[in-house]
């Protein structure tokens, strides 16, 4: 009696763009069995997190459940767990869940663990200035923004009101620009008329970065257009200033000449710098490979871990030339890894170099205004904004998410509403930064909702 051939086991670490697109690319490959191991149960559309943080979209629209996305892919299994180690000799990943540590065997491994926020060695800043890398971050930021307005309404001390209504976004890349623009829209267009004692339109929104221009890496014409639009909607752009100190009450910035300014502010958002997931350094150490300063693994031209052609590192965790850490790199490198695995399963020559096809870059600045570069075409304004809408709708996962997102965009951009402005008492007051300000403003403990 003939023995049944064992399936080729593929383990995918992470459910972001790289992991999800690698998994889906193997959906119809006979003889392949895929196990997705992720510390979260959803696929995160990270480019739209700032819209969750400013009340435009719900968490579910940017983070559909991974099981739902892969429900029709019969050769894929989803496992909840944080991968802490990889046994390259035994070809096993070691992952931890609340039920303990497990080991899962692989024939091919795709590591798409992504990246987190970098505070450039000042991790204590994270307590007072959350980043925008996860759903938890987005809901935390939303609670802090909305909570600042709520506390300003009931504060009697004018200095406290000023601190509450000064919002500082650190980092002038696409995330920082988009975040600052939407906080300005929220303060100056959406909320006025909804408070009685305080005018939200008096809010200050500062965008701070030591770079010379906003949107570094974009053509100067587009960066200049973005800055003009930011200033038009009420954002103060402080380029050439570096954050050197940050606590629950203020931000201290410094210029190249050593001059310092202290900005009283309760609500800060960190949108500067990324750090590769800790698994990257672990994997590099096991393989004797190198990482860059941000913890990304230096991979071979075909995205494999040096010395281990069965292991692929893709997306934000890989360092390959000067490729940027953007969604398209993650998508294409994940698909490339899947293609190489298919060739191995079919006993065809593998090892083809990864070729990235740049599909352009774009960022929204405000309602009806974006900047975009697609090939030789550079545009700013409404046309770029419409292009941005279309591209992001295409890459959202699932028809339902696309439809509800389109409806929420209509409410937010055509009208003045924000459909997702709910926040809990814990989000508004009980977090350390707003809690201390709340106690000062109210002259009482802020941990008792009664």
N, C-alpha and C positions, 0 to 999 in steps of 0.2 A: 504494500500500500504506500503510495507516494506521500511524502511529508509536505504539509502546507508551508509555503515560504513565509517567514516572519515579516510583518510589515516593517517598513523603514520608519523608525520613530524620530520625529522632529519635535524638539522642545523649543518653544518661543517664549522668551522672557520679556514681559511687558505687553500692554494692550493699547499702546499709543499708535501713532501713524505707522511707524516701522513695523511693529509687531502685528498689527491688524492686517496691513496690506500684504505682509509676508504670508500670514495664515490664509487669507482669502485666495492668494495666488496658487496655493496648493490644494484648493478645494476639489479639483477634478483629476488629481493625480492618483491613479490606482497604485495600491501598495504603500501608500504614505499614511501615517497616523500622526496627528498633530496634537500636542498638549500645550496650551497657553497657560503660563504661570504668571500671575500678576498680583500685586499687593492691593489692588482695587478691583471692583467688579464692573468697571465701566471703561469705555473708550472715551478719552477726553479730547475734545476739539479745542486745544489750548488757545489758538488765535482769537477766540471769541470770549475768553474768560473775563476780559475787562467789561463786556456787556452784561455778564452775570453780576459783576461787582457794582455796576451802576444801574441795575434794576431793569434793563431792557429785556433780557432773556432769563429763562429759568435754568436751573442746573440740569434738568433732564434733557433740555434741547441741545446742550453742548456736550452731554455725557450720557449717551445711551448705554444700556446694560450690554456688556460684551456677549453674554449668553443670548440676548435677543438678536444682536447683530449676526451671530454665527449659528443661529438656531437651525438653519437649513443645511449647514455644512456638516454632514454626518461623520466626516473623518476628523473632526476637531472636538477637543474636550477642553473645558475651562477649569482651572484650579486656582483657588485663592491662596496666596502665600507670597512671602517676601523672599526672594532668592538671595541668600547670604554668601554662598560659596559655590564653586564649580570644581568637581574632581575630574580633571582633564584625563587622568590615566584610566579611571574607571568609567569615564563618560557618564557622569551623573551630576545633576544640579541638586544642591542642598537648599531647601526652602522651608521657612518657618511660618506656621499659622498658629492661631490660638489653641489648636489641638496638639501642637508639638512640631518636631522637626521631621521632615520627610525627604526622601531621595528619589529622584525620577531619572531613569536612564534615557539616554539619547543616542541616536546615530548621527544626527546633525543638530546643531544648536544655533539658534538665532537670538542674539542678545540685543534687545531693544529697550533697555531699562531707562533710557531718557536722561534728563538732566534736571537739577533743582536750582534753587536760587543761590547765588554767591554774594556774600557781603564783604568780599575781599579781606578776609581775616578778621572782620569785626562782627562775628556772629551774634553778639549781644544786641546789635541793631535790630535783629529780627523780632524781638519782643515788641518793639515800638513801631516798626515799619514792615508789615508783612509783604511778601512778594505776591506774584500772580502765576504760580506754577501748578496749582491744584484746585479742586473744587473747594476744599477747606479754606484755602487762601482767598478765593473769590467771595465766599459767603462771609468770611471774617472781615474783608475789606468793605463789603457792602454794609455790614452792621456798624462798622466804625464811621463810614461816611454818613449814613442816615442817622446814627446815634449822635454825631456831632451837631447836626441841625436840631435834633430833638432836645438836646441838653442846652443848646444856645437859646431855645425858646423859653426855658425856665430859669436860666441863669440871671442873677441880679448884678453880678460883678462884670463891668464892661471889659476888663482885661481878660476874664475867662471867656467872654463872648468872642473877643478877638482871636484868642487861641483856638477856640472851637471852629471858627469860620475861616481859618487859614489852613489850606490843604497843600501839602508838599508832595510832589511826585518826583522821585529820584530816578534819573535815567531818561535820556532823550532819544532812545531808539524807538522802533515802531510801537512797542507796548506802552512805553511812557507817553508818547505823543497821543496815542489813542485814548489812554486813560485820562490824561489831563484834559483833552478836548471834551470827553464825555462828562467829567466832573463839572466842567464849566457849563455845559449844556444843562446839566441837572440843576445847578445853582442859579443860573441866570435866566433859564427859559422854562423849566418844568415846575420848580417849587415855588416861585413867587406867587403870592396870593393865598398860599395854603397855611401860612403861619400868621399869627396876630401880633406878637410882641417883637419878633425879629424879622428882618428882611433878608431872605436867602441870597438875594442879588448882591448884597454887600460882601459876599464871600470872596476871598483871595485864593487863586489857584496858581501855585508856583511850579514850574518845571525846571529842575536843577540838574546840570551835568557838566563835568569839566571839559567836554569836547567843545570844539569851536562852533559847530553847527548842529542843529537838530537832525535826526535821521542820518547819522554818519553811515557812509557807504552808498547813499543815494546821490544822484547827480545834484550839483549845487543849485541848479535852477529849481528842482523839485523841493530841496531842503528849504530854500528861501521862500518858496510859495507856501510850504507847510508852516513856517514860522509866522508869516504874515497872517495866515488864517487863525493860528492859535492866538495871536495877539488880538485879532478882531473879535474873537468870542470871549476874550477876557482872561487869557492865560498869560501870566508874567513869565517870560522865558529867560532863565538865568544860565546861559551857557558860559563856560569858563570858570565855573564855581564848583568846588569839590566839597562833598559832605565829610566833615572831620569829626563831628560829635553829633550824637542824636540821643534824646531821652524822651520821656513821656510828655514833656512840656515844650520842647523846642528842638530846632535843628541849627547847628552851627556849620557855616560854609566858609571856604577859604579860596581866594583866587591865587593866580600864579605868583603874585607879588607878596603874598603872605597876609594880605588884608582879610579881615574876618567880619562876618555878619552873623548875628544871632536872630533867628526867625521864630517867634513864639508860634507854636503849632501843636495841636493835639493829634490830628489825623495825618499820617504819612503813609505813602505807598512806595515800595522799593521795586523798581523796574530796571535795575542795572546789574548786569553780570549773570553768568550761569556757571554752574559747577556740575560736572558729570556725576551720575549716580555712584554711590560708594562701591557698587559691584564692579565698576570699571577698574579701579585700582586693585581690587582683589584678583580679578581675572588677569590683569597685566602681571601681577606678582607671580601668580601660579605659572604663567607661560614664559616669564622672563622677558616680557614685552615692555614698551615704554608708554607713559602717559604724558600729556601736555600739562601745563600749569593748572588748567581747570579740571583735570582728572579724566579727560577723554583719551580713549585708547588709540594709539597709532597703529593702524591696520595696514595690511597689504593692499595692493591696488584692486584686488577682487573682493575687498571688504572682509577678508578672513583674518583671524588672529594669527600673527606670525608663528609658524611652526605647527599650526593646527588647522589644516584645510577643512575640517568638519565644523569649525566654529566661526560664525559670522557675527561681527559687531556692526550694527547699523544705527542710523538716525543720529540723535544728539550725543550719543555716547561714543561715536567713532570720530577719529581725527584722520582725515584723508585730504592732503593738500590744504587748500584754503577754502574748502567747501563750507558754506554757512550753516548754522544750526537752525534751519527752517523746515517747515512741514514737507515741502517738496523733496528735499534731500532725504528725509526719513522715508517717505512713500517710495521713492525710486530705489533707494538702497535696500529696503525691505523686499520689494519686488525682484530686485537683482539677486538677492540671497536665495529667494524661492526658486528663481530660474536656475541658479547653479545647483541647488539641491535636486531639482527635477533631472538635470543632466547626470548627476551622480547616480540617481535611482535607475535611470535608463542606460547606465554604463556608457555614457557619452563623455567626451573630454570636457572637463570643467576648468575653472581658473581664469575665465574671461575677466578682464578689467572692468570696473564699474565706470560707466560714462554718464555723467550728470547732464541732463538737459534742462537748462535754466529757462523756466517759464515766466520769468519776470518777478518783480516785487512791487508791493503796493501797501499803502497804509491809509486808514481813514483819519481825518483830522476833526471833522465836525459833521453836522447834518448837511448832506448834499455836497460835501467836499472831501476829496481824497487825492492822493498822488499815486501815480502808477508808472512803472517802466516795464514794457513788454517788448523785448528785442530792441530795435532802434527807436520805438515809439515812446515818447515821454509826454505825459499829460497830467494836468492838475485841474480839479474842479468837479463839476457834476458828472462829466463823462467818465472820469476815473472812479468816481463814487459808484456809479451804476456798474462799471466793470468789476469793482470790488464786491458789490452785492452778488453779482452773478457767479463769480468764482467761488465765493464762500458758500453759497447755496449748493453748488455742485459738489463740494467736498464734505458737506454735512452728510452724516450717515443716516439713511432712512427717509422715506417719503413723508412720514408724519412729522418728523423733526423739521424737514424743509418747509412744510406747510405752516406749522405753528410759528416757526422763526419768521417767515415772511409776514404773517399776521402781526406779530409783535413788532417787527420793524415798521409796519404801516402805522401802528398805534404810536410808536415812539418818534418816528421821523416826520410823518405827515401831520399827526396831532401833537399833543403835548404830554401824553401819558407815559407812564412807565409801569408795565404790568407786574413787575416783580419787585415791589418795594417792601414786602413783609420782612420783619426782623424780630428776633426774640429779645426778651429782657437780657438774657445772658450776652447776646451779641452786642446790644446797645450799650450796656453799662458794666456788666460784670468782668469784661476783659480788663486787664491791668491798666492799660493806658487810659481808657475812658472812665474806669472806675474811680481812679484817684481824682480826675477832673470833675466827675459827677459829685463826689463827696465835697470837693471844694465849692462847687457851684451851689449845691443844695444845703450845705452846712449840716449834713447828716450822712449816715451810712447809706451807701447806694446798693447794698446787696439784699435789701428787703423791698420787694415790689409793692408791699402795702404802704 
